[in-house]
């Protein structure tokens, strides 16, 4: 399982999702360009000391990312407010890539068209969307639950 961030705009959200990946043992793909300078300094507040633990792969653009995922034979699962399916009714696979869009604009139509599935989180009437990091965490948790890929719990 991997989590992909499409051209993230807000470093705090990107840092939070990288931290999420580090804590759950999930690789994170960052598809550039970002709306900020991608550096430890810009991500530090939300990512804290987890940035060094994260398995981050940066891609120059969506074409480079798509070439990577196609070479590995991975499905692309877009998390979008325009999705038809919902996470709890979808059958995730261990090698899926969950893709979240840019905070300011979501995913462009051409990326939507390439996704193997488009999922949305059901919300009450009138609610537009959740924070992208919250959405990623909710769907990633369901995907890991279904595929039984949660890391083993350990006491420290």
C-alpha positions in Angstrom: 0.0 0.0 0.0 1.2 3.5 -0.8 -0.2 7.0 -0.3 0.4 9.5 -3.2 0.1 13.3 -2.8 -0.7 15.1 -6.0 1.0 18.5 -6.2 0.3 19.4 -2.5 -0.2 23.1 -1.7 0.1 23.1 2.0 3.3 21.9 3.7 1.5 21.2 7.0 -0.9 18.7 5.3 1.9 17.1 3.4 3.9 16.8 6.6 0.9 15.2 8.4 0.5 12.7 5.6 4.2 11.8 5.5 4.0 11.3 9.3 0.9 9.1 8.8 2.9 7.0 6.3 5.9 6.7 8.6 3.7 5.7 11.6 1.8 3.1 9.6 4.6 1.7 7.5 3.2 3.0 4.2 5.3 4.5 1.5 4.5 8.1 0.4 4.8 9.3 -3.2 5.0 13.1 -3.6 4.0 14.2 -7.1 5.5 17.6 -8.0 5.4 20.4 -8.4 4.5 21.3 -4.8 3.0 24.7 -3.9 5.9 25.1 -1.4 9.6 24.3 -1.3 9.8 20.7 -0.4 12.3 20.6 2.5 12.6 19.5 6.0 12.1 23.0 7.2 8.8 23.4 5.4 7.5 20.0 6.6 9.0 19.9 10.1 6.1 21.3 12.2 3.6 18.7 11.1 6.0 15.9 10.2 8.1 16.3 13.4 10.9 13.7 13.7 9.0 11.2 11.6 10.2 12.7 8.3 13.5 10.7 8.6 11.5 7.5 9.2 9.2 8.0 6.2 9.7 6.1 2.9 9.2 9.1 0.6 9.5 8.8 -3.2 9.4 12.1 -5.1 8.3 12.3 -8.7 9.1 15.2 -11.1 5.5 15.2 -12.4 2.4 13.0 -12.8 3.8 11.4 -15.9 6.8 10.1 -14.0 4.7 8.9 -11.2 2.3 7.1 -13.5 5.2 5.4 -15.3 6.4 4.2 -11.9 3.1 2.8 -10.8 2.4 1.2 -14.2 5.8 -0.5 -14.1 4.9 -1.9 -10.7 1.4 -3.0 -11.8 -0.3 -1.0 -9.1 -3.9 0.2 -9.1 -4.5 3.9 -8.7 -7.3 4.7 -6.3 -8.3 8.4 -6.3 -9.9 9.9 -3.2 -12.2 12.6 -4.5 -15.4 14.5 -3.8 -16.4 13.4 -7.3 -16.0 9.7 -6.6 -18.9 7.3 -7.1 -17.7 4.6 -4.7 -17.2 4.6 -1.0 -14.2 3.1 0.9 -16.2 0.6 3.0 -17.8 -0.9 -0.1 -14.5 -1.1 -2.1 -12.2 -4.1 -2.1 -8.7 -2.8 -1.5 -5.6 -4.7 -2.5 -2.3 -4.7 -0.7 -0.4 -3.0 -3.5 -2.9 -0.2 -4.2 -1.9 3.4 -4.3 -4.3 5.9 -2.7 -4.1 9.3 -4.4 -5.2 12.5 -2.8 -5.5 15.8 -4.7 -4.2 19.3 -4.4 -5.9 21.2 -1.5 -6.8 24.1 -3.8 -8.1 22.2 -6.8 -8.3 18.5 -6.2 -7.3 16.2 -9.1 -7.4 17.4 -12.7 -9.8 15.6 -15.1 -7.0 13.8 -16.9 -5.8 12.2 -13.6 -9.4 11.3 -12.7 -9.6 9.5 -16.1 -6.5 7.4 -15.3 -7.7 6.2 -11.9 -8.8 2.6 -11.6 -11.4 3.7 -9.0 -12.6 7.0 -7.6 -13.8 7.0 -3.9 -15.5 9.6 -1.8 -16.2 9.8 1.9 -19.9 10.0 2.7 -20.8 13.2 4.5 -23.9 15.0 5.7 -25.8 17.2 3.2 -24.2 20.6 2.7 -20.7 19.6 3.7 -18.2 20.2 0.9 -15.1 18.3 1.9 -12.8 17.1 4.7 -9.2 18.2 5.2 -7.1 16.2 2.7 -4.9 14.7 5.5 -8.0 13.6 7.5 -9.5 12.0 4.3 -6.2 10.2 3.6 -6.1 8.8 7.2 -9.7 7.6 7.1 -9.4 5.8 3.8 -5.9 4.5 4.5 -7.1 3.0 7.8 -9.9 1.2 5.9 -7.6 -0.1 3.2 -5.1 -1.4 5.8 -7.9 -3.0 7.8 -9.2 -4.8 4.8 -5.7 -6.0 3.6 -4.6 -6.7 7.2 -1.5 -4.6 6.7 -1.5 -2.6 10.0 1.8 -2.7 11.7 2.0 -4.9 14.7 1.3 -3.1 18.0 4.3 -2.8 20.2 4.9 -1.5 23.7 7.7 0.9 24.4 
